[in-house]
């Protein structure tokens, strides 16, 4: 073992070291290059795995143990140049920092994560639940702000829990299985939040530090269970990370490896666990490698290492796996049979088109191939535009993933531990959406999709000018003259609309658009009608202006981005909330001369001066995101409006709910220059322009 003291330094989170010799880190490591783009590749396939130093967050000090949080990572660092210094390590006490991702998933300039959690002792690593409102973290044994020690004067480590409040993390409490006589550290939460895995040197283990698991029982935690000799050794098992796939990653110095701490994995998702395996090069090096995390898709991760070529004592590295979890040679595919049938008669339905889409953690379809982006005037307020993301109609979904055979069956494979959206389309039946999950599933999957016979007439319509050109975003009024019911819709970019009208009724369908003469058409669904065949309709509008522009965009148009949310007192865009900015970037690429003024608004809490400064930062954050998507910065002016334009009653001193305050934390876009009108079309593929 290369350096006993340094290894033990890591095993106790680099800070429970009151019992170790002075000057543990006095000796310097070998000089390291400053290359920011050092790549490590494995296998014959180029770029199967790429590892890069996270250069913007690493320093000459220690950065380690990242955890995914929102749109970035929270990690442990001793980067402070001033403050209390641990005399046993020669480093300032470790604190938690947060760094948001850029478009490539690389951490950007960091900021302090929490004032309440960072203290005069060491904090970290951390683990979050999937809703980001609860965390578990390691800290020196403390009581009422005073560090505690055992009978030998050693301050051990404990695991604490905290919940997210309105302003910061609060309600810090230690977990019940902690002790003053031994350490519990490095917590990692299972995806469902019901199990906590951690490392401890409590009595009764197989080695120095073992991995344990505790189950949540109500609001309490059970007595820890040792994961056993198949995982634990006579050495140290530390820094566990539980992945959505059921793989437990951890570090150990008790198994054959490349040197120091090595990264290992074991699949514990089934009734029978897999064998522990070393992750090998390039994830492991001759030095210490630990604190590995991986996103749910298995494509982006991070690890901590003091390998050669870094910036300091321990650095954080980005890991990209171009083949995802298949890199680990796991059997993650499940055979699946999809059966379409009549929900009333139970008869199988042949030749049904089956679309299978993977859903991400925000509920959206991954890759966006089923969505289209449109800019439409609001039905209620035509002066305000809405940027919408909606699923394509069945007619626009393109070729299906599968079709059912004469027995109504379609056979495919689904990835384990994934969420899916299955869409079944068949003439004479209503389109059916079915959410399906393979999380926790094993073996062959049998998926039944019931279809309801259609009792309405499908109408595929188009609004055109008298010259035959499509009229985009025309307002269409559908009046059922038999029942008196009314509805309004808008056409898409191609002037198209789709309706499903009940039978045995008379309808009047009216189309209107500024610059055109309104026009109406009568339609009847009475008599013998083949519900399996759509009815095609065209309505022509005569122009009343010389050159009417049928699109909704013009200089001065205002687009309100309702779903760009910020946490109170934060300038970073929430994870998953940048989807509308993706759509805006795609729109600006379609209009290469478009210039915009981007304004950010806060709620009324906090001082006027502070809110102005915060909104300036938020506007800059949104602009930075658009620039990262390939939009030239000189096309975007960004400014903050502070609390000067509150949209509801939640002004200073008014008691409001968090949802009401959130309504005011918005981003607005005003078009200051449009240029020549260019057709805005999002057809096949990714409407956001991602490769």
KEZA-585982 format. One record per residue (C-alpha): residue in one letter; x, y, z. Coordinates in pm, whole numbers, plus 50000, padded with zeros to 5 digits. Each point is the difference from the previous one (the first is absolute). Example, Ala and Ser with C-alpha at 12.3 -4.5 7.8 and 13.67 -1.06 7.14 Angstrom:
BEGIN
A512304955050780/S501375034449934/
END
This chain:
BEGIN
X500005000050000/X501545032449879/X499295023650290/X498254987250311/X499475034150153/X498545015449688/X497764970349940/X498635001250352/X499575037349948/X497584992149717/X498254972050180/X498985022750283/X498815026449756/X503325017550011/X499185016050327/X499484977450306/X503704999350065/X500685012750348/X501754966950071/X502375001249702/X503555013849988/X500565037149933/X500825010549645/X498294971849816/X500005020349683/X503325017650045/X501634979149731/X498995011849654/X498874976749727/X501724997849669/X499585030349776/X496844999749791/X499395014849660/X497415027449950/X498374983649699/X496255006650011/X499144976149720/X501804968250099/X498034971049854/X500004963950108/X498614974649759/X499254963250039/X499334972649749/X500324998449626/X496985022549944/X501135036750004/X498645021550280/X498144971650167/X500915017550323/X501375035350038/X501325014850324/X500715037350035/X501195020650291/X497215022950126/X502425028949971/X497755028650115/X499394985450346/X503324983350080/X502735018250194/X503364991950154/X498044987950304/X497484971550034/X496834995849794/X498214966750028/X496774980050045/X497545017049761/X496234994250021/X497455008949733/X497745029150101/X497605018949773/X501955010049688/X503454994350147/X501994983650280/X500605006250369/X503494989950107/X502485002150289/X502915024449987/X502695016850210/X500295028449751/X499585028650249/X503145021350019/X499115012150348/X498164986750300/X500574973650266/X502664974249915/X499944964150119/X503454996650167/X500124962949918/X499525004449625/X501385034649934/X496845007449801/X497075022850074/X496964981250123/X498104983849716/X496865016549871/X497314992749744/X499995018849671/X497594999249704/X500945003149632/X497445002049722/X500544980949674/X500695015949666/X498424985449686/X502664972649993/X499274989250356/X503265015150128/X499865018150337/X500405037649971/X501105026250254/X499034987450349/X498225017250283/X499464991950367/X497164974950029/X498485007650340/X500715024750277/X498144978950255/X501784967249921/X503555013149969/X501445003550349/X503295001550191/X500494962549955/X500104977749692/X496904993149787/X499434974949719/X499494978949802/X496255004349939/X497164980749841/X496615014049889/X496584985149952/X498545002049650/X497835030550074/X503055019550124/X498315010150326/X501834976950242/X503684992050037/X502244977650208/X503565010550075/X503074991450204/X501265023450271/X502274998550302/X498204988950315/X498395031750136/X497535008750271/X498595035350033/X502795013349780/X502824983650201/X502114971849856/X499774968050208/X502634972950053/X500104964050120/X501864987050305/X503325002049813/X499425036049892/X499184990849638/X497225019149827/X498174974849784/X497725006249704/X496234998949997/X497275000949735/X497505028450021/X496735007649824/X498735034449891/X496915012649820/X499725028949757/X498285030850139/X498965032349832/X503405015950041/X502544972450069/X500414964650127/X498604995750350/X498764974850261/X503444983750023/X499874968250210/X502274970150036/X498844965249906/X499294975450283/X502674974149917/X502885024750057/X502324995750297/X502645019950185/X502224969049995/X500254993449624/X499465017449667/X497094998749754/X500695018349675/X499535003249623/X496194995949973/X498314991549670/X496234997649963/X498204974349787/X497925014349711/X496724993950186/X501375016350316/X499324969450217/X503534987350050/X503155017650113/X503394984449929/X503095012350184/X503454990850130/X500844993350365/X502654985150226/X497424989250258/X500824968050192/X499124966849840/X501135007349647/X502284980649768/X502765026049974/X500925035650080/X497095018149831/X497074979549865/X496925009149797/X496644999250180/X496355005449913/X497155014550207/X496324999249896/X497515027850058/X497124990050227/X497495028350013/X502035030450104/X502714978850164/X502964979149880/X500574963450084/X503104985350160/X502724997849734/X500614967149818/X503524990949888/X500074992649625/X502014968650071/X503304983949902/X499194998749627/X500415037949998/X502005008650310/X503634989550053/X502655002150269/X500905034149856/X497885031149948/X496785002949799/X499025036649972/X498295026949787/X496984979649882/X497625012549730/X496684983149923/X498965003249635/X496464998049858/X500904967949816/X500614981850328/X503795002149971/X501875008850317/X503285017649923/X502615003550276/X503725002650068/X502194974550174/X503634993450085/X499284964450111/X499784984549653/X502474995249720/X500285032449807/X502295025249842/X501095016950323/X498545020250284/X496235001949993/X498444984149693/X496435002849870/X497844968850006/X496394991349919/X497434973650092/X496444996149871/X497744995250303/X496675005949823/X498944963749987/X499514972350251/X503444987249907/X502785025749998/X502665000849733/X503664995550077/X502015030750095/X502065012049706/X502765025849959/X499085028449762/X503474998349848/X501825026649802/X499515028649934/X497565004650288/X502664986050230/X503615011850013/X503124991450205/X498895026750250/X496805004150207/X496724999149806/X496765004850192/X496735019150025/X498634987649665/X496465010949899/X498014993749680/X496845015549856/X496894977749954/X500704995549629/X503534987850068/X501495025449760/X501475026650230/X501824995650328/X502725013950224/X502774985350212/X502615012450247/X503674991649953/X503525011650076/X501264984649675/X502855016249811/X499105030249789/X497695016750249/X499925034550150/X500404991950368/X499954973050263/X496644985249895/X498065011549695/X496524993449861/X499814985649648/X497114998649755/X499334965549855/X498144995349671/X498874965149896/X498955000749635/X498404965450031/X498325006450332/X499594972050249/X500894974049738/X503595010650071/X499774979450317/X499014968849802/X496734995850185/X496894982649870/X497715030250013/X497554990949721/X496644983750068/X498024982049726/X496565015849966/X496774990249822/X497505028049936/X496424988349939/X497285022949858/X496384989650052/X496445013049996/X499225010550356/X496334989349968/X500144967749797/X503564990350104/X500764992049635/X503605004449887/X500605029349764/X502464993949714/X502015026749813/X499895024950285/X502875025149986/X502034998750322/X502315028650101/X502404994050291/X501685030350158/X502265001850304/X498955025550262/X502495020550198/X499775008850369/X497955031349919/X497364979249821/X500975011949652/X500774976549715/X503744996149962/X501335014449675/X496765019649945/X499254981549675/X496324999250093/X499755037250074/X499795031249793/X500685035550108/X497575027449901/X499635036850071/X496305008650017/X498035030550105/X498064993950317/X496324992549938/X499055025550266/X502735025949934/X501215000949637/X502635026350088/X501834974750217/X501704969949848/X500254965250148/X502954977649933/X498504965150007/X501434965149996/X497364974249908/X499884964449878/X499584996449628/X496694987349870/X499854963849889/X500195011349638/X503325018050067/X501794973950209/X501634984249696/X500804963249960/X499154979750311/X502544980750203/X497944968249956/X496794986149851/X497914972550150/X499854967249809/X496784981549902/X499774988450363/X500175035850128/X503524995750138/X503225019549956/X503304987450144/X502885022550105/X502565005850277/X499815026250275/X502825012850215/X499874990850369/X499425027550258/X498405023949751/X496685018349960/X498204998349666/X497075015249814/X498284975649762/X497615014549740/X497674977349800/X498305013449685/X497474980949790/X497265011849759/X496584997550160/X501415002650352/X500975028750228/X503745005750033/X501144984850328/X502915011250218/X501354976150262/X502735007850254/X502124969750078/X502984995150229/X502594972450014/X501375012750332/X500224969950229/X498824976449722/X501834968049908/X499634975949711/X497585001549703/X497435028050003/X496404995449881/X498375033749928/X496295001649912/X498695031449829/X496185002549992/X498525020949717/X496605016650002/X497985000949680/X499705035249868/X496535015650017/X501005031849821/X500965011749656/X503635010249950/X500275032849812/X503345010149848/X499695036549906/X502175027449854/X499535037549985/X501505016849691/X500035034549843/X498155006549676/X503394994649833/X500244964950144/X502655008450262/X499574985350351/X498825024350269/X501994992450313/X498395002350345/X496555009949878/X497294999650265/X497414972649930/X496565001050162/X498044967150003/X496305004150076/X497894968750050/X496635012449874/X498294968550129/X501155002550363/X501005036650026/X503544991250115/X502955021349883/X503774996849995/X503005019749871/X503294987349864/X502865014149791/X501594986149689/X503654989950000/X502855014849795/X498624983149686/X496495013350057/X498834965150101/X497654988750273/X498524966950110/X496594993850158/X498034970250124/X496325008949959/X497114979850144/X497604983249757/X496415010249925/X500725037150030/X500155031649788/X503045022950030/X501025034849893/X503775004349981/X501265035849977/X503625010949939/X501365035250058/X503375017350002/X501105036250018/X500505013149647/X497494975349852/X496264998449949/X498394974050229/X498454970049827/X497724971650112/X499114965449881/X497154976650089/X500544963350080/X497694971450089/X500814967250173/X496504986149951/X499194969649791/X502274971149905/X503625009850069/X503084977549995/X501725008250328/X503174983149877/X500565026949735/X500815036350087/X498115028549836/X502175026449832/X498925036450012/X501445032449861/X498915035450083/X501335029149793/X500425035050145/X500055030849780/X502685025950081/X498825034850102/X503565013650024/X502505002649716/X502614976750149/X498574983550311/X502554980050197/X498384968250122/X502594992650269/X499665012150361/X503435016050036/X500785036449942/X502245026650148/X498675007450346/X498504965450057/X500144988950364/X500604963650091/X499504991050366/X501974969550108/X497804987350281/X502074969250077/X503455014850054/X500024997050378/X502555011350254/X500214991250367/X499605028950239/X503305018150053/X501704980749714/X501095010449653/X500504965049858/X497234986349779/X498384969350151/X500794965949856/X497534990849727/X498675035749980/X502095011249702/X497824982149744/X498345032449887/X503435015749954/X500864970349778/X496945008149792/X500935036949990/X503494991449878/X498504978749722/X497685028749905/X502925024549980/X501844976149773/X496995000049769/X500025038150004/X503755007349965/X499445037850009/X497814999450310/X501205020450296/X498384998650341/X499845018250328/X499954975050283/X498675011950337/X499944981150327/X497625006750288/X500124991050370/X497284997350260/X499585027550261/X501874983550285/X503325016150091/X501055036149959/X499445019249678/X503755003649947/X500694963350062/X497214988849765/X501345022549726/X503464984750034/X498534964850012/X497895005549688/X503065013349816/X501794967550082/X496994979449891/X499785018049668/X503724994149948/X499514963250081/X497274996649735/X502135018449744/X502964977650078/X497794969549940/X498915012849657/X503615007849907/X500974964550098/X497394988349746/X501785018449720/X498235033950003/X502345029749950/X500145021350317/X499615032449802/X496464988849904/X498934999850366/X499715028750242/X499314988850355/X498875020250296/X498284995350330/X496775016850102/X500174990350365/X496605001650170/X498835029949795/X497434980449796/X498174976750238/X497224981949809/X497684992250289/X499105013350345/X503224987350164/X501665033650061/X502075009550305/X498434989250326/X497244978849841/X499854964150121/X500104976349703/X500624963349931/X503254988249846/X498124992449677/X498675035649986/X503495014250053/X501394976349736/X497555014349745/X501955032850017/X503434983749954/X499864999149621/X501975007849687/X498525020649716/X501255004249644/X499195030049781/X500974998949632/X501885032049918/X500814990449641/X498614971749790/X501425003549652/X498614982349698/X497264975150089/X501354964749990/X497764969850026/X500184985750351/X499624962849955/X500704971950246/X499404967249823/X501854967450040/X502804996150254/X500845021250297/X498295034149996/X502735013650227/X502754993449746/X501864975350220/X502044974049822/
END
